[in-house]
Amino acid sequence: MYTHLLIATDGSELADKGVAQGVALASRLGAAVTFVNITEPFPIFAWGGAMAGYAAGDEFAAYQEGGRQYAREVLDKCKASADLAGVRAKVLHIENRKPAEAILELSQAQGCDLIVMASHGRRGLGRLLLGSQTAEVLSFTEIPVLVVR
């Protein structure tokens, strides 16, 4: 049925449920898994003030490093859960991309036949309405999506 699952996670509690569901499904099917964590572009509105040019460079570097460290922690946890379940898994961290776009492109590039993701991750109140990354993936994907609530 499914042989390669793409499991997207932002490290939130709800996304962890999606990881657990995806790993369990992959284990039952004998499928491989690719876990992905995406760091969004640096928020441009954070730049401001008289010293913006100088401060922004430091803030940008800190933002990138923080994103990398967080992704390592999240993806290491995902990989450990897959290893424990006997599921072949690899991990990818994508920087400076919008999550939905990165998930859609990666699913095609990796030859995935199912995307697993949570209905709402750590996206804020505005994303609880229409326009969430999950809704965008559902709107544009050509492969099935398992949405975990």
Buried (B, 14 or more C-beta within 10 A) or exposed (E): EBEBBBBBBBBBEBBBBBBBBBBEBBBEBEBBBBBBBBBBEBEEEEBEEEEEEEBBEEBEEEBBEEBBEBBEEBBEBBBEBBEEBEBEBEBBBBBEBBBBBBBBEBBEEBEBBBBBBBBBBEBEEEBEEEEBBBBBBBEEBEBEBBBBE
